[in-house]
Amino acid sequence: MSRKTVITCALTGSFDTASKNPAVPVSPQAIAQSALEAASAGAAIVHIHVRDPETGKPSMDLALYREVVERIRERNADVVLNLTTGAGGRYVAGDPDPAVAGPGTTLASPEARTRHVTALRPEICTLDVATMNFGEHAFMNTPAHLRAMAALIREAGAKPEIEVFDLGQIELARHLLAEGHLDSPPMFQICLGIPWGAPATPETLLQMRDRLPRDAVWSAFGISRAEFPMVALAATAGGHVRVGLEDNLYLSRGQLAPSNAALVEKAVSLLAHLDCAPASPDEARAIFGLSA
């Protein structure tokens, strides 16, 4: 009997990827359509950022989130929605005074970062338990802000997907669980290959898996060329998987992915060779403890 593996599709992200692959969805209509196609291809969960449809840049606009969510729900009430709360965590040090935020800073309050979760009440939203260098800027999520965001997410009835990018972040998550700010059993997403987090290697994934709480359910992903090797490894190691144009723009070497659905289809094919079958949305709810 095939093991059921949950596939999450990360649709668009927040970096300047739309200029590199025209398949990256930008408008609310395009993001929703891409989500529906990914669900039809085998994704049980769609992970959602929104962008300014005029500029393609990341946005925290509640109206854009509302439009995406409503467009998806009116055509597919079954697929599980996972809204990001990562937006609002970027800090760029000013020049000449690094104590003053420079251009590109988006740092926002916990309330602002979870406003769309409170309003739209998705089944899942991310909680990035990470303060780190993220490319050339800092990604900031202090313990106090994480506690406040966790409380707001709990009030909204959402399950936090605890995103961790390195080993120390797992230790902080375990501390928040022990304090009672996060509920058990927790759901983790192991994020690999992001500069300057943990590298996307088998050794790293297995070490991070082994530091998770015993009752945790988990997924993992690698970015760029590591996307599909990490699909295979995560599934083999007992976890679930994530693919999508947020993480990787290519279907194979030198071939741009034509859609999020194409990346999901490749993941489904790869998992079949490992005797893993894609979980349905309801099976994902049972696996991740969303149905209670």
C-alpha positions as CSV (number, residue, x, y, z in Angstrom):
1,M,0.0,0.0,0.0
2,S,1.4,3.4,-1.0
3,R,2.4,5.8,1.7
4,K,0.4,9.0,1.5
5,T,2.6,12.1,1.1
6,V,1.3,15.6,1.4
7,I,2.4,17.9,-1.4
8,T,2.4,21.7,-0.7
9,C,2.7,24.0,-3.7
10,A,4.3,27.4,-3.0
11,L,2.8,29.5,-5.7
12,T,4.7,32.8,-6.1
13,G,6.8,33.9,-3.2
14,S,8.1,37.5,-2.8
15,F,11.4,37.7,-4.6
16,D,12.0,39.2,-8.1
17,T,11.3,35.9,-9.9
18,A,8.4,37.0,-12.2
19,S,11.0,38.8,-14.4
20,K,13.0,35.5,-14.7
21,N,10.1,33.2,-15.5
22,P,6.8,34.5,-17.0
23,A,4.9,31.6,-15.4
24,V,5.3,33.1,-11.9
25,P,1.7,34.4,-11.1
26,V,1.4,38.0,-10.0
27,S,-2.2,39.2,-10.1
28,P,-4.8,37.8,-7.7
29,Q,-6.5,36.1,-10.6
30,A,-3.3,34.5,-11.8
31,I,-2.3,33.3,-8.3
32,A,-5.8,31.8,-7.7
33,Q,-5.8,30.1,-11.1
34,S,-2.3,28.7,-10.5
35,A,-3.5,27.4,-7.1
36,L,-6.4,25.6,-8.7
37,E,-4.2,24.1,-11.4
38,A,-1.7,22.9,-8.7
39,A,-4.5,21.3,-6.7
40,S,-5.8,19.5,-9.8
41,A,-2.3,18.2,-10.4
42,G,-2.0,16.7,-6.9
43,A,-1.2,19.4,-4.4
44,A,-3.3,19.1,-1.2
45,I,-2.1,22.5,0.1
46,V,-1.3,25.8,-1.6
47,H,1.0,28.3,0.1
48,I,0.1,31.8,-0.8
49,H,1.9,35.2,-1.0
50,V,0.4,38.1,-2.8
51,R,2.1,40.7,-5.0
52,D,1.2,44.2,-6.2
53,P,-0.3,43.5,-9.6
54,E,1.1,46.7,-11.1
55,T,4.7,46.2,-9.9
56,G,5.0,42.5,-9.1
57,K,6.6,43.4,-5.8
58,P,5.6,41.7,-2.5
59,S,2.5,43.1,-0.8
60,M,0.7,42.8,2.5
61,D,-2.5,44.2,1.2
62,L,-5.5,42.5,2.8
63,A,-7.7,43.2,-0.2
64,L,-5.3,41.2,-2.4
65,Y,-5.3,38.3,0.0
66,R,-9.0,38.4,0.2
67,E,-9.4,38.3,-3.6
68,V,-7.1,35.3,-4.0
69,V,-8.7,33.4,-1.2
70,E,-12.3,34.1,-2.4
71,R,-11.4,33.1,-6.0
72,I,-9.9,29.8,-4.9
73,R,-12.7,29.0,-2.5
74,E,-15.5,29.7,-4.9
75,R,-14.1,27.1,-7.3
76,N,-12.4,24.6,-4.9
77,A,-13.6,24.5,-1.3
78,D,-11.5,21.4,-0.6
79,V,-7.8,22.4,-1.1
80,V,-6.1,23.5,2.1
81,L,-5.0,27.2,2.1
82,N,-1.7,28.2,3.8
83,L,-1.1,31.9,4.0
84,T,2.3,33.3,4.6
85,T,3.1,35.6,7.5
86,G,6.7,36.1,6.4
87,A,6.0,39.4,4.9
88,G,6.9,42.2,7.3
89,G,10.1,40.6,8.6
90,R,12.7,42.2,6.4
91,Y,15.3,44.7,7.9
92,V,17.8,46.6,5.8
93,A,20.4,48.5,7.8
94,G,20.5,52.2,6.9
95,D,23.6,54.0,5.7
96,P,25.3,55.7,7.4
97,D,23.3,54.9,10.6
98,P,22.5,51.2,10.7
99,A,20.2,51.8,13.7
100,V,17.8,53.5,11.3
101,A,16.0,51.3,8.8
102,G,17.1,51.7,5.2
103,P,15.2,51.4,1.9
104,G,13.7,48.0,1.4
105,T,12.8,47.4,5.1
106,T,9.4,46.0,5.6
107,L,9.6,45.3,9.4
108,A,6.0,45.3,10.8
109,S,4.2,44.6,14.0
110,P,2.8,41.1,14.8
111,E,-0.7,42.4,14.3
112,A,0.1,43.8,10.8
113,R,1.8,40.5,9.8
114,T,-1.2,38.4,10.8
115,R,-4.1,40.8,9.8
116,H,-5.0,38.7,6.8
117,V,-5.0,35.5,8.9
118,T,-7.3,37.0,11.4
119,A,-9.6,38.2,8.7
120,L,-9.6,35.2,6.3
121,R,-9.1,32.4,8.8
122,P,-7.1,29.9,6.7
123,E,-6.5,26.4,8.0
124,I,-2.7,26.9,8.0
125,C,-0.4,29.9,8.1
126,T,3.4,30.0,8.3
127,L,5.3,31.1,11.4
128,D,8.9,31.7,10.6
129,V,10.9,30.9,13.7
130,A,14.0,32.5,12.3
131,T,16.1,35.6,12.6
132,M,19.0,35.3,10.1
133,N,20.8,36.8,7.2
134,F,18.5,36.2,4.2
135,G,20.6,37.0,1.2
136,E,21.7,40.6,1.6
137,H,19.2,41.6,4.2
138,A,18.2,40.4,7.7
139,F,15.0,38.4,8.3
140,M,13.9,39.3,11.8
141,N,11.5,37.3,14.0
142,T,12.2,38.0,17.7
143,P,10.9,35.7,20.4
144,A,8.5,38.4,21.7
145,H,7.1,38.9,18.2
146,L,6.8,35.2,17.7
147,R,4.8,34.8,20.9
148,A,2.5,37.6,19.9
149,M,2.0,36.1,16.4
150,A,1.4,32.7,17.8
151,A,-1.3,34.0,20.0
152,L,-3.0,35.8,17.1
153,I,-2.8,32.7,14.9
154,R,-4.3,30.6,17.6
155,E,-7.2,33.1,18.0
156,A,-7.8,32.9,14.3
157,G,-8.1,29.1,14.5
158,A,-5.2,28.5,12.1
159,K,-2.4,25.9,12.5
160,P,1.0,27.4,12.4
161,E,3.4,25.8,10.0
162,I,6.7,26.3,11.9
163,E,9.3,27.2,9.3
164,V,12.9,26.6,10.3
165,F,16.0,27.4,8.3
166,D,18.7,26.1,10.7
167,L,19.2,24.0,13.8
168,G,19.1,26.8,16.4
169,Q,15.6,27.8,15.2
170,I,14.3,24.3,16.0
171,E,15.6,24.8,19.6
172,L,13.7,28.1,19.8
173,A,10.5,26.4,18.4
174,R,10.9,23.7,21.1
175,H,11.2,26.4,23.7
176,L,8.0,28.1,22.5
177,L,6.2,24.7,22.6
178,A,7.4,24.1,26.2
179,E,6.1,27.6,27.1
180,G,2.7,26.7,25.7
181,H,2.7,29.4,22.9
182,L,2.6,26.6,20.3
183,D,0.3,23.6,20.4
184,S,1.2,20.0,20.1
185,P,1.5,18.1,17.9
186,P,3.5,20.7,16.0
187,M,3.8,21.0,12.2
188,F,7.3,21.9,10.9
189,Q,8.6,23.0,7.5
190,I,12.3,22.4,7.1
191,C,13.6,25.1,4.6
192,L,16.9,24.3,2.9
193,G,19.3,26.1,0.6
194,I,18.3,29.7,1.3
195,P,21.3,32.0,1.6
196,W,22.4,32.0,4.5
197,G,20.5,29.2,6.1
198,A,21.2,25.5,6.3
199,P,22.4,24.0,3.0
200,A,20.2,21.6,1.0
201,T,22.1,18.4,1.7
202,P,21.0,14.9,2.9
203,E,23.1,15.3,6.0
204,T,21.5,18.6,7.0
205,L,17.9,17.4,6.3
206,L,18.4,14.3,8.4
207,Q,20.0,16.2,11.3
208,M,17.2,18.7,11.4
209,R,14.6,16.0,11.2
210,D,16.2,14.3,14.2
211,R,16.0,17.5,16.3
212,L,12.3,17.9,15.8
213,P,9.9,17.0,18.7
214,R,9.0,13.4,18.7
215,D,5.3,14.1,18.0
216,A,6.0,16.6,15.1
217,V,4.7,16.1,11.6
218,W,7.0,17.7,9.0
219,S,7.7,18.6,5.5
220,A,10.9,19.8,3.8
221,F,11.9,21.6,0.7
222,G,15.1,22.7,-1.1
223,I,15.3,25.7,-3.4
224,S,16.5,25.8,-7.0
225,R,18.2,22.7,-8.3
226,A,17.8,21.0,-4.9
227,E,14.0,21.1,-5.1
228,F,13.5,17.6,-6.5
229,P,16.4,15.9,-4.7
230,M,14.8,17.1,-1.4
231,V,11.4,15.8,-2.5
232,A,12.9,12.4,-2.8
233,L,14.8,12.6,0.4
234,A,12.1,14.0,2.5
235,A,9.6,11.4,1.3
236,T,12.1,8.6,1.9
237,A,12.9,10.0,5.4
238,G,9.2,10.0,6.5
239,G,8.3,13.5,5.8
240,H,6.1,15.5,3.4
241,V,7.1,17.7,0.5
242,R,6.9,21.2,-1.1
243,V,7.4,22.4,-4.6
244,G,6.5,25.5,-6.6
245,L,7.6,28.5,-8.4
246,E,8.4,30.3,-5.1
247,D,11.3,27.9,-4.6
248,N,12.4,26.9,-8.1
249,L,11.8,28.3,-11.6
250,Y,12.9,25.3,-13.6
251,L,11.3,22.0,-14.5
252,S,14.7,20.5,-15.5
253,R,18.2,21.9,-16.3
254,G,17.8,24.8,-18.7
255,Q,14.0,24.3,-19.0
256,L,11.8,26.9,-17.3
257,A,8.8,25.5,-15.6
258,P,5.7,26.4,-17.5
259,S,3.5,26.4,-14.4
260,N,3.2,25.4,-10.8
261,A,1.1,22.5,-11.9
262,A,4.0,21.2,-14.0
263,L,6.2,21.1,-10.9
264,V,3.5,19.3,-8.9
265,E,3.1,16.8,-11.7
266,K,6.8,16.1,-11.6
267,A,6.7,15.6,-7.8
268,V,3.8,13.2,-8.2
269,S,5.7,11.2,-10.7
270,L,8.9,11.1,-8.6
271,L,6.9,10.1,-5.5
272,A,5.3,7.2,-7.4
273,H,8.8,5.7,-8.0
274,L,9.2,5.8,-4.2
275,D,5.8,4.0,-3.6
276,C,4.3,7.3,-2.3
277,A,0.9,8.6,-3.4
278,P,-0.2,12.2,-3.1
279,A,-2.5,12.8,-0.2
280,S,-5.9,14.3,-0.8
281,P,-6.8,17.5,1.0
282,D,-8.8,15.6,3.6
283,E,-6.0,13.1,4.1
284,A,-3.6,16.1,4.6
285,R,-6.0,17.5,7.2
286,A,-5.9,14.2,9.1
287,I,-2.1,13.9,8.8
288,F,-1.5,17.5,9.9
289,G,-4.2,17.5,12.6
290,L,-6.4,20.1,10.9
291,S,-9.7,18.3,11.3
292,A,-10.0,18.6,15.0
